[in-house]
């Protein structure tokens, strides 16, 4: 399946909150849908699920108008949406029945997912008696109880310890391997990097960056190197660099274990930089191409309110 979101506009009163959102997702791959708080992610998701109606734009699935009611969609919201005073099994069956699943099948599915997420012991407990992490796992089980074709996960790792996070990682990888369409939204960029081949970053209601994560990293790392030397902390090294690499490279960032160098314009600057370092007498521990983290890219792209997307940009 290929899901296309095309030129979505949405206003609340006189304020337009989406200014032409466009991107594409496909089954068998996870899409990271990212943005700062208030960027428009939740509004976009609610339009996708037909909770809100867009003022302009369209959503297509395999080239046809997308009608959410015709597909099984599993949505895990950031805020918990289950009933705290109802038993876990009862409300999972209830939610599955709303999606057209028979009670017998719903009970079987619920039991399977509670076991898979290691919370089967709480099936007959009221949700409010569970820990925050176990409540999150029950909510995930409820998201998947009707065997959805499209899975939308908003901050799914919230409240999970490392062991439970690994269980959830395994489940997400299984969903991708089963050719489900997975839209993954999180502020924990390390998780997005683990699952997502493609990302969309929205900022102030517009798409700031989208495309293949591997290619985006390559573009952001172009003409940048990492450098560490013996006996000098990165901050100390940064002070020495201007006198050593003037005209070939400059320090663009200081990290905990290394500095990031920005190569100057011109031919063969990487070789010249290495030669200058050798001639300086510094004992180089680390020297190589810089691959930015998704967190670095996110902060660089939307880290300030003045960062506006460029018209027509599509990386």
Secondary structure as the mmCIF struct_conf table of DSSP 4:
data_model
#
loop_
_struct_conf.conf_type_id
_struct_conf.id
_struct_conf.beg_label_comp_id
_struct_conf.beg_label_asym_id
_struct_conf.beg_label_seq_id
_struct_conf.end_label_comp_id
_struct_conf.end_label_asym_id
_struct_conf.end_label_seq_id
STRN STRN1 UNK A 2 UNK A 12
TURN_TY1_P TURN_TY1_P1 UNK A 13 UNK A 14
STRN STRN2 UNK A 15 UNK A 26
TURN_TY1_P TURN_TY1_P2 UNK A 27 UNK A 28
BEND BEND1 UNK A 29 UNK A 29
STRN STRN3 UNK A 30 UNK A 35
TURN_TY1_P TURN_TY1_P3 UNK A 37 UNK A 38
BEND BEND2 UNK A 39 UNK A 40
HELX_RH_AL_P HELX_RH_AL_P1 UNK A 41 UNK A 48
TURN_TY1_P TURN_TY1_P4 UNK A 49 UNK A 50
BEND BEND3 UNK A 51 UNK A 52
BEND BEND4 UNK A 55 UNK A 55
STRN STRN4 UNK A 56 UNK A 61
TURN_TY1_P TURN_TY1_P5 UNK A 62 UNK A 63
STRN STRN5 UNK A 64 UNK A 65
HELX_RH_3T_P HELX_RH_3T_P1 UNK A 68 UNK A 70
BEND BEND5 UNK A 71 UNK A 71
STRN STRN6 UNK A 73 UNK A 76
BEND BEND6 UNK A 78 UNK A 79
BEND BEND7 UNK A 82 UNK A 82
TURN_TY1_P TURN_TY1_P6 UNK A 84 UNK A 85
BEND BEND8 UNK A 86 UNK A 86
STRN STRN7 UNK A 87 UNK A 87
HELX_RH_AL_P HELX_RH_AL_P2 UNK A 88 UNK A 98
TURN_TY1_P TURN_TY1_P7 UNK A 99 UNK A 100
HELX_RH_AL_P HELX_RH_AL_P3 UNK A 103 UNK A 116
TURN_TY1_P TURN_TY1_P8 UNK A 117 UNK A 118
HELX_RH_3T_P HELX_RH_3T_P2 UNK A 120 UNK A 122
TURN_TY1_P TURN_TY1_P9 UNK A 123 UNK A 124
BEND BEND9 UNK A 125 UNK A 125
STRN STRN8 UNK A 126 UNK A 126
HELX_RH_3T_P HELX_RH_3T_P3 UNK A 127 UNK A 129
BEND BEND10 UNK A 130 UNK A 130
HELX_RH_AL_P HELX_RH_AL_P4 UNK A 132 UNK A 144
TURN_TY1_P TURN_TY1_P10 UNK A 145 UNK A 146
BEND BEND11 UNK A 149 UNK A 149
STRN STRN9 UNK A 150 UNK A 154
BEND BEND12 UNK A 155 UNK A 155
TURN_TY1_P TURN_TY1_P11 UNK A 156 UNK A 159
HELX_RH_AL_P HELX_RH_AL_P5 UNK A 162 UNK A 177
TURN_TY1_P TURN_TY1_P12 UNK A 178 UNK A 179
STRN STRN10 UNK A 181 UNK A 185
BEND BEND13 UNK A 187 UNK A 187
HELX_RH_AL_P HELX_RH_AL_P6 UNK A 189 UNK A 195
STRN STRN11 UNK A 196 UNK A 203
TURN_TY1_P TURN_TY1_P13 UNK A 204 UNK A 205
STRN STRN12 UNK A 206 UNK A 212
HELX_RH_AL_P HELX_RH_AL_P7 UNK A 213 UNK A 221
TURN_TY1_P TURN_TY1_P14 UNK A 222 UNK A 223
STRN STRN13 UNK A 224 UNK A 229
TURN_TY1_P TURN_TY1_P15 UNK A 230 UNK A 231
HELX_RH_AL_P HELX_RH_AL_P8 UNK A 234 UNK A 245
TURN_TY1_P TURN_TY1_P16 UNK A 246 UNK A 248
STRN STRN14 UNK A 249 UNK A 254
BEND BEND14 UNK A 256 UNK A 257
STRN STRN15 UNK A 259 UNK A 263
HELX_LH_PP_P HELX_LH_PP_P1 UNK A 264 UNK A 264
BEND BEND15 UNK A 265 UNK A 266
TURN_TY1_P TURN_TY1_P17 UNK A 267 UNK A 268
HELX_RH_AL_P HELX_RH_AL_P9 UNK A 269 UNK A 280
TURN_TY1_P TURN_TY1_P18 UNK A 281 UNK A 281
STRN STRN16 UNK A 284 UNK A 289
HELX_RH_AL_P HELX_RH_AL_P10 UNK A 294 UNK A 302
BEND BEND16 UNK A 303 UNK A 304
TURN_TY1_P TURN_TY1_P19 UNK A 305 UNK A 306
HELX_LH_PP_P HELX_LH_PP_P2 UNK A 309 UNK A 310
TURN_TY1_P TURN_TY1_P20 UNK A 311 UNK A 312
#
